[in-house]
Amino acid sequence: MSLLLRALNQAHKIPQIHVCCSSSASVRSPLRTSQERTGHLKWLCASSPDVLESVRGQVEVWENFITEEEEQAFLKELEPGLKKKRYEFDHWDNAIHGFRETERIQWGAVCQGALNRLRAVAFPEGSQLLGPVHVLDLDKTGYIKPHIDSVKFCGSTISGLSLLSDSVMRLVREDNVADWVNLLLTRRSLYILRNEARFKYTHEILKDGESYFSGQRVPRQRRISVICRNLPA
């Protein structure tokens, strides 16, 4: 049985959206008000200025958050266990296609250092974190359908490292599918979703054939995400 059975609600089925807006700017910082008003961010585009304002301070992408050496350290630790599993194409609630996964508590020094940086950036000081780190390995043909993580198991923040491939994460407002946000998750980047961006927007990883950001093709390869969550308050 999938590990996500304990961490996710049933996926919310919504229609796919195939539109983007232009964006460009520096990446290694949280959202800046002046950039949000104009819609110009290298890693973010949205359906309207109002939607952009609604997620201000609640979504972040940090490009090159880990080094190539740290990425290799994660792969060295994870690959032996992942290779023993087969990719699954029949998720229990049809939320994920083409994946394998694991959880990990103990890490070597290099990976633990990177995770400590992640936690310091992503979570409020003193937050209680979900113990095991969740690792999700998507095949090149795999993708994650729109869903919201269960509020029973996850707190206000979810954060993850993207290994091996660039990808596009799409957020769609649960009560109005015309409101959407696209995040460009470059290889070795860190993404953070907080508060309403976590609870009121579904999130998904687009399949390779639909992987576009701001009108530009973002080829999807195999992607491993290393995901941390905090506990409900």
C-alpha positions, -999 to +999 in steps of 0.1 A: +000+000+000+013+034-009+029+054+019+009+084+007-023+066+019-013+079+053-004+114+042-028+125+014-066+129+011-084+116-019-072+136-050-094+164-062-104+160-098-102+193-118-097+201-155-062+207-168-053+243-177-029+251-205-021+288-202+008+307-188+020+343-183+055+357-188+079+360-159+115+369-154+136+380-124+161+368-098+153+337-079+172+334-046+147+354-025+111+353-013+085+371-034+090+409-037+060+431-038+071+452-068+078+420-089+045+405-079+025+435-091+040+433-125+039+395-126+076+393-134+093+365-115+116+339-131+100+310-112+064+320-109+035+330-132-002+332-125-036+337-141-041+373-128-025+399-106-051+392-079-040+355-078-004+366-077-012+388-047-031+360-030-001+338-028+024+365-019+047+352+008+031+318+007+051+302-022+088+303-027+113+286-050+150+287-042+171+279-073+203+258-067+194+253-031+217+223-030+249+217-049+257+190-074+277+172-048+248+173-024+224+160-051+248+131-057+250+123-020+212+121-019+212+098-050+239+076-035+218+071-003+185+067-021+192+046-052+199+013-036+165+012-019+146+027-048+160+002-073+144-026-053+110-012-060+090-011-092+073+020-105+036+019-098+010+030-123-021+023-102-021+046-072-048+038-046-068+070-053-055+076-089-035+106-077+000+096-089+010+078-120+044+062-126+060+064-091+079+046-064+085+060-029+101+055+004+105+072+038+138+078+055+148+089+090+185+085+091+208+103+067+245+107+061+263+140+071+260+157+037+223+150+032+215+158+068+233+192+064+211+200+034+180+190+052+189+211+082+192+241+058+158+232+043+142+231+076+157+264+088+144+282+056+110+265+053+096+261+088+090+285+116+114+281+145+102+255+169+079+238+145+073+201+151+081+182+119+067+150+105+093+125+115+102+106+083+113+124+052+091+114+023+109+105-010+089+103-042+105+090-074+086+098-106+094+080-138+099+102-169+063+092-179+050+098-143+031+127-130+011+139-099-025+148-103-042+177-085-045+171-047-043+187-013-024+169+014-045+158+043-049+184+071-051+154+095-014+145+089+002+177+076+006+212+090+008+246+075+039+240+054+053+215+028+087+219+013+107+197-011+140+194-030+138+186-067+165+161-079+174+150-114+150+171-135+133+204-140+096+203-137+065+225-134+042+225-104+007+239-109-015+253-081-052+257-087-077+273-064-099+245-052-131+266-054-123+283-087-103+265-113-098+296-133-073+308-106-039+291-111-002+296-103+027+278-121+060+273-103+092+264-123+110+239-102+145+237-116+168+208-108+183+211-073+158+238-063+137+240-031+100+248-032+079+259-002+041+261+001+025+277+031-009+284+046-036+291+020-013+280-009-012+247+010-049+244+020-069+262-006-049+253-038-044+219-052-009+211-063+004+188-091+035+180-111+027+182-148+033+153-171+061+156-197+037+163-226+021+192-207+052+206-191+053+242-201+062+273-181+055+308-194+051+294-229+084+276-228+088+238-229+102+223-197+112+187-206+105+163-178+129+135-170+129+111-141+124+133-109+130+125-073+115+148-046+127+149-010+098+162+010+094+176+045+062+186+063+053+200+097+027+185+120-007+201+125-008+227+152 
